[in-house]
């Protein structure tokens, strides 16, 4: 049984000294939170938090304009550092309460340990000191609730260091690997169409075929990007957000591998984009599909547009988690929308690059409403 954790006591004057990007503290009902590391991640932008730095944000947590979800409140507890003490309190009382935590704080300063724990490793349903992939399947009925309670810490999936490394990637690897291929295939498709040999309906007749002109390439490219936006939505909704049966260990494990780990740790920067090695198999499958269904010049033109759409999707997804878009911009709205998907509406809001497909598929996240008392 672990010993009870002492509470750090913080004076109002000390809180008032932490009102900048370098060190930002806020209050909620007398509890002090160091949200410095969360500034750029905040869906409303860092400016909104900095405006309230050093102040009590209890009212802002309730809204309007946004009522923070239970997951958001649980997430915030990771940044809790102590309780507020009035500067007018008796000096002896403050000294006594601070003395109880002095040794603990000194130890943290010496070791560099964080004063806020991202997850309670003693009471959590899994053993965080071991790879999670082979554990989550045993959670059964508890898996769905557990996986949608996000934490701020990295996740290890595999025992093998090599396989673990292949399951991670930095964001810049996606454009570094795939954009050269987009550029080369775009040039190749244009020159192929310029030869005048690409025609439609040649499988059915030789008299009424339609020539695919080289200047149609930009439109085919854009068509590929549009098709990808639909594919992106369908994959996210029906594959990544499938609900595996509680009794099926293997489907739960598969779900966690594909997407569950991202919802459990949404700010793990090494797992926000698709690693090139597994992505190459998926992209290869799409290439084979378009080659079977369409003539070479036509199919390849649509394919390269879709490949570009994928790169844009991965870059936007990363930016929605770590970027700080300008308030009122398109990406600002997308960021707020996507964060709601992670923290509050996991069964809605499946569009990443656009909310367009959420409309016809009836999965749009509803707008928040507030009573007149607000």
C-alpha positions as CSV (number, residue, x, y, z in Angstrom):
1,X,0.0,0.0,0.0
2,X,1.5,3.4,-1.1
3,X,1.8,6.2,1.4
4,X,-0.6,9.2,0.9
5,X,0.6,12.0,-1.3
6,X,1.1,15.3,0.5
7,X,-0.5,18.4,-1.0
8,X,1.7,21.3,-1.9
9,X,0.5,24.7,-0.6
10,X,0.9,27.6,-3.0
11,X,0.5,31.3,-2.1
12,X,-1.5,33.7,-4.3
13,X,1.6,35.8,-4.8
14,X,3.5,32.8,-6.2
15,X,0.6,32.0,-8.6
16,X,0.7,35.5,-9.9
17,X,4.3,35.1,-11.0
18,X,3.4,32.4,-13.5
19,X,1.4,34.2,-16.2
20,X,3.5,33.7,-19.4
21,X,4.2,31.1,-22.1
22,X,7.3,30.0,-20.2
23,X,5.3,29.2,-17.1
24,X,1.5,29.4,-17.0
25,X,-0.6,28.5,-14.0
26,X,-4.4,28.6,-13.6
27,X,-6.8,28.0,-10.8
28,X,-10.0,25.9,-10.5
29,X,-11.9,26.0,-7.3
30,X,-8.8,26.7,-5.2
31,X,-6.7,24.0,-7.0
32,X,-3.5,25.1,-8.9
33,X,-2.7,23.7,-12.3
34,X,0.5,24.2,-14.3
35,X,-0.8,24.1,-17.9
36,X,2.4,25.4,-19.6
37,X,2.8,22.2,-21.6
38,X,-0.8,22.3,-22.8
39,X,-0.8,25.8,-24.2
40,X,-0.2,24.9,-27.8
41,X,-2.5,21.9,-27.6
42,X,-5.5,23.8,-26.3
43,X,-8.2,23.8,-29.1
44,X,-9.1,27.3,-28.4
45,X,-5.6,28.5,-28.8
46,X,-2.9,29.4,-26.2
47,X,-4.1,33.1,-26.1
48,X,-7.3,32.1,-24.4
49,X,-5.4,30.4,-21.5
50,X,-2.8,33.2,-21.3
51,X,-5.6,35.7,-20.8
52,X,-6.7,33.8,-17.7
53,X,-3.2,32.9,-16.4
54,X,-3.0,33.2,-12.7
55,X,-6.8,33.5,-12.4
56,X,-9.7,31.1,-11.5
57,X,-11.1,29.5,-14.7
58,X,-14.0,27.6,-13.1
59,X,-16.5,29.7,-15.0
60,X,-14.7,29.2,-18.3
61,X,-14.7,25.5,-17.8
62,X,-18.5,25.5,-17.6
63,X,-18.9,27.8,-20.6
64,X,-20.0,29.5,-22.7
65,X,-18.6,29.3,-25.3
66,X,-17.7,25.7,-24.5
67,X,-18.6,23.4,-21.7
68,X,-15.7,21.2,-21.0
69,X,-16.4,17.4,-20.9
70,X,-15.7,15.0,-18.1
71,X,-12.7,13.7,-20.1
72,X,-11.3,17.2,-20.4
73,X,-11.6,17.7,-16.6
74,X,-10.0,14.4,-16.0
75,X,-7.2,15.3,-18.4
76,X,-6.6,18.6,-16.6
77,X,-6.0,16.8,-13.3
78,X,-2.7,15.6,-14.9
79,X,-1.5,19.2,-14.5
80,X,-2.5,19.6,-10.8
81,X,0.4,20.9,-8.7
82,X,-1.2,22.0,-5.4
83,X,-3.8,24.0,-3.5
84,X,-4.0,27.7,-3.2
85,X,-3.3,29.5,0.1
86,X,-4.3,33.1,0.8
87,X,-1.4,35.5,1.3
88,X,-3.3,36.7,4.4
89,X,-3.1,33.2,6.0
90,X,-1.2,32.9,9.3
91,X,2.5,32.5,8.6
92,X,2.8,29.7,11.1
93,X,-0.1,27.7,9.4
94,X,1.6,28.1,6.0
95,X,5.0,27.0,7.4
96,X,3.4,23.9,9.0
97,X,1.6,22.8,5.9
98,X,4.5,23.4,3.6
99,X,6.9,21.6,5.9
100,X,5.0,18.3,5.3
101,X,5.8,18.5,1.6
102,X,9.2,20.1,1.6
103,X,11.2,16.8,1.5
104,X,9.0,15.5,-1.3
105,X,9.3,18.6,-3.4
106,X,13.1,18.6,-2.9
107,X,13.2,15.0,-4.2
108,X,11.2,15.9,-7.3
109,X,13.5,18.8,-8.0
110,X,16.6,16.6,-7.7
111,X,15.2,13.8,-9.9
112,X,13.4,16.0,-12.4
113,X,10.2,14.1,-11.9
114,X,7.0,15.7,-12.9
115,X,4.7,16.9,-10.1
116,X,1.6,15.8,-12.0
117,X,1.1,12.1,-12.8
118,X,-0.3,11.4,-16.3
119,X,-1.8,8.1,-15.2
120,X,-2.2,6.2,-11.9
121,X,0.0,3.2,-12.7
122,X,-1.1,1.4,-9.5
123,X,-4.8,1.5,-10.1
124,X,-5.0,1.5,-13.9
125,X,-6.4,-1.6,-15.6
126,X,-3.2,-2.3,-17.5
127,X,0.5,-2.5,-16.6
128,X,2.1,0.6,-18.1
129,X,5.6,-0.8,-17.6
130,X,4.9,-3.5,-20.2
131,X,3.7,-3.3,-23.8
132,X,0.0,-2.6,-23.9
133,X,-1.0,-4.3,-27.1
134,X,-1.2,-7.8,-25.7
135,X,-2.9,-6.6,-22.5
136,X,-5.9,-4.6,-23.8
137,X,-7.7,-7.7,-25.2
138,X,-8.2,-8.9,-21.7
139,X,-10.1,-5.8,-20.6
140,X,-13.3,-7.2,-22.2
141,X,-16.3,-5.0,-21.4
142,X,-14.1,-2.4,-19.7
143,X,-12.1,-1.7,-22.8
144,X,-14.4,0.8,-24.5
145,X,-14.6,3.0,-21.5
146,X,-10.9,2.7,-20.7
147,X,-9.7,3.5,-24.2
148,X,-11.8,6.7,-24.4
149,X,-10.3,8.1,-21.1
150,X,-7.2,9.9,-22.6
151,X,-3.9,10.2,-20.8
152,X,-0.9,12.4,-21.5
153,X,1.9,9.9,-21.8
154,X,3.6,7.8,-24.5
155,X,2.5,4.2,-25.3
156,X,4.6,1.2,-25.9
157,X,2.9,-1.5,-28.1
158,X,5.5,-4.2,-28.8
159,X,8.2,-6.2,-26.9
160,X,10.5,-6.0,-29.9
161,X,12.5,-2.8,-30.2
162,X,12.6,-3.1,-34.0
163,X,8.8,-3.6,-34.4
164,X,8.2,-0.9,-31.9
165,X,10.4,1.5,-33.9
166,X,8.5,0.6,-37.1
167,X,5.2,1.5,-35.4
168,X,6.3,5.1,-34.8
169,X,7.4,7.9,-37.0
170,X,8.0,11.7,-37.0
171,X,5.5,13.8,-38.9
172,X,8.0,15.0,-41.5
173,X,8.7,11.4,-42.7
174,X,5.2,11.4,-44.4
175,X,6.0,14.2,-46.9
176,X,9.6,13.2,-47.1
177,X,8.6,9.7,-48.3
178,X,5.5,10.3,-50.3
179,X,5.7,13.8,-51.8
180,X,8.6,12.8,-54.2
181,X,6.4,10.0,-55.4
182,X,3.5,12.4,-55.9
183,X,5.7,14.7,-58.0
184,X,7.2,11.9,-60.1
185,X,3.8,10.2,-60.7
186,X,2.2,13.5,-61.6
187,X,4.8,14.1,-64.3
188,X,4.6,10.5,-65.5
189,X,0.8,10.7,-65.8
190,X,0.8,14.0,-67.7
191,X,3.3,12.6,-70.2
192,X,1.4,9.4,-70.5
193,X,-1.9,11.2,-71.2
194,X,0.0,13.4,-73.7
195,X,0.7,10.4,-75.9
196,X,-3.0,10.2,-76.7
197,X,-3.4,6.5,-76.1
198,X,-5.6,6.7,-73.0
199,X,-9.3,6.1,-73.8
200,X,-12.4,5.2,-71.9
201,X,-14.7,2.3,-72.7
202,X,-12.2,0.4,-74.7
203,X,-13.2,-2.8,-72.9
204,X,-16.7,-2.6,-74.3
205,X,-16.3,-1.0,-77.8
206,X,-13.7,0.3,-80.2
207,X,-16.1,2.7,-82.0
208,X,-17.3,5.0,-79.2
209,X,-14.3,5.4,-77.0
210,X,-13.5,8.7,-75.3
211,X,-10.0,10.2,-75.4
212,X,-8.6,11.3,-72.0
213,X,-6.8,14.5,-72.8
214,X,-3.6,15.5,-71.1
215,X,-5.2,18.7,-69.9
216,X,-7.7,16.7,-67.9
217,X,-5.0,15.6,-65.5
218,X,-5.6,18.4,-63.0
219,X,-9.2,17.5,-62.8
220,X,-8.4,13.8,-62.4
221,X,-5.9,14.7,-59.7
222,X,-8.5,16.7,-57.8
223,X,-11.0,13.8,-58.3
224,X,-8.5,11.6,-56.6
225,X,-8.2,13.9,-53.7
226,X,-12.0,14.1,-53.4
227,X,-12.3,10.3,-53.4
228,X,-9.6,10.1,-50.7
229,X,-11.7,12.4,-48.5
230,X,-14.5,9.9,-48.6
231,X,-12.2,7.0,-48.1
232,X,-10.6,8.8,-45.1
233,X,-14.1,9.2,-43.6
234,X,-15.2,5.6,-44.2
235,X,-11.9,4.2,-42.8
236,X,-12.1,6.4,-39.7
237,X,-15.7,5.7,-39.0
238,X,-16.2,2.0,-39.9
239,X,-12.8,0.5,-39.3
240,X,-11.0,2.7,-36.7
241,X,-14.2,3.2,-34.7
242,X,-15.6,-0.3,-34.9
243,X,-16.9,-1.6,-31.6
244,X,-15.2,-4.9,-31.0
245,X,-17.2,-7.5,-29.0
246,X,-16.1,-7.6,-25.4
247,X,-15.5,-11.3,-25.7
248,X,-13.2,-11.1,-28.7
249,X,-9.6,-10.7,-27.6
250,X,-8.2,-10.4,-31.1
251,X,-10.6,-7.8,-32.4
252,X,-10.0,-5.6,-29.3
253,X,-6.2,-6.0,-29.9
254,X,-6.7,-5.1,-33.6
255,X,-8.8,-2.0,-32.7
256,X,-6.2,-0.8,-30.2
257,X,-3.4,-1.3,-32.8
258,X,-5.2,0.6,-35.5
259,X,-6.7,3.5,-33.6
260,X,-7.5,2.8,-30.0
261,X,-3.9,3.7,-28.9
262,X,-4.4,7.1,-30.5
263,X,-7.5,7.8,-28.5
264,X,-5.8,6.6,-25.3
265,X,-2.8,8.9,-25.9
266,X,-3.9,11.6,-28.4
267,X,-0.8,13.7,-27.9
268,X,1.8,11.0,-28.4
269,X,3.7,12.8,-31.2
270,X,5.3,9.6,-32.5
271,X,1.9,8.0,-33.3
272,X,0.0,10.8,-34.9
273,X,0.8,9.9,-38.5
274,X,0.9,6.6,-40.4
275,X,4.4,5.1,-40.4
276,X,5.7,4.7,-44.0
277,X,6.4,0.9,-43.8
278,X,2.8,-0.2,-42.9
279,X,1.4,2.6,-45.0
280,X,3.2,1.3,-48.1
281,X,1.1,-1.9,-48.0
282,X,-2.2,0.0,-47.8
283,X,-1.1,2.4,-50.6
284,X,0.0,-0.6,-52.7
285,X,-3.4,-2.1,-52.2
286,X,-5.2,1.0,-53.5
287,X,-2.8,1.2,-56.5
288,X,-3.7,-2.4,-57.5
289,X,-7.4,-1.6,-57.1
290,X,-7.3,1.5,-59.5
291,X,-5.1,-0.5,-62.0
292,X,-7.7,-3.2,-62.1
293,X,-10.7,-0.8,-62.5
294,X,-9.3,1.9,-64.8
295,X,-6.9,2.3,-67.8
296,X,-3.3,3.0,-66.8
297,X,-3.2,6.8,-67.5
298,X,-6.6,7.4,-66.0
299,X,-6.2,5.2,-62.9
300,X,-2.8,6.5,-62.1
301,X,-3.9,10.1,-62.3
302,X,-6.7,9.5,-59.8
303,X,-4.3,7.4,-57.7
304,X,-1.7,10.1,-57.4
305,X,-4.4,12.7,-56.4
306,X,-5.5,10.3,-53.7
307,X,-2.0,9.8,-52.5
308,X,-1.6,13.6,-52.3
309,X,-4.9,13.7,-50.4
310,X,-3.5,11.2,-47.9
311,X,-0.3,13.3,-47.3
312,X,-2.5,16.4,-46.7
313,X,-4.7,14.4,-44.3
314,X,-1.8,13.2,-42.2
315,X,-0.3,16.7,-42.0
316,X,-3.6,18.3,-41.1
317,X,-4.2,15.6,-38.5
318,X,-0.8,16.3,-36.9
319,X,-1.4,20.0,-37.0
320,X,-4.8,19.6,-35.3
321,X,-3.1,18.1,-32.3
322,X,0.0,20.2,-32.1
323,X,-0.6,23.3,-34.2
324,X,-1.9,26.7,-33.0
325,X,-4.1,28.0,-35.8
326,X,-5.3,31.6,-36.0
327,X,-8.7,32.1,-34.3
328,X,-11.5,32.1,-36.8
329,X,-9.6,30.3,-39.5
330,X,-10.7,27.0,-41.1
331,X,-8.1,25.0,-39.2
332,X,-9.1,26.7,-35.9
333,X,-12.6,25.3,-36.4
334,X,-11.3,21.9,-37.4
335,X,-9.0,21.7,-34.4
336,X,-11.9,22.4,-32.0
337,X,-14.0,19.9,-33.8
338,X,-11.4,17.2,-33.7
339,X,-10.7,17.7,-30.0
340,X,-14.4,17.3,-29.3
341,X,-14.2,14.0,-31.2
342,X,-11.4,12.8,-28.9
343,X,-12.7,14.1,-25.5
344,X,-16.5,14.2,-25.8
345,X,-18.1,12.8,-29.0
346,X,-16.1,9.7,-29.9
347,X,-19.0,8.3,-32.0
348,X,-19.4,11.5,-34.0
349,X,-17.1,13.9,-36.0
350,X,-15.2,11.4,-38.1
351,X,-14.0,14.0,-40.7
352,X,-10.4,15.1,-40.3
353,X,-9.6,17.3,-43.3
354,X,-13.2,18.3,-43.8
355,X,-16.6,18.0,-42.0
356,X,-18.3,17.6,-45.4
357,X,-18.9,13.9,-45.2
358,X,-20.3,14.1,-41.6
359,X,-23.3,15.9,-43.1
360,X,-24.7,13.1,-45.5
361,X,-23.7,10.3,-43.0
362,X,-25.4,12.1,-40.1
363,X,-22.4,12.1,-37.8
364,X,-21.9,15.8,-37.4
365,X,-21.0,16.9,-33.8
366,X,-23.9,19.1,-32.6
367,X,-23.4,22.7,-31.7
368,X,-23.4,23.4,-27.9
369,X,-26.3,25.3,-26.5
370,X,-26.4,27.2,-23.2
371,X,-29.3,28.3,-21.0
372,X,-30.2,32.0,-20.3
373,X,-28.5,31.7,-17.0
374,X,-25.2,31.7,-18.8
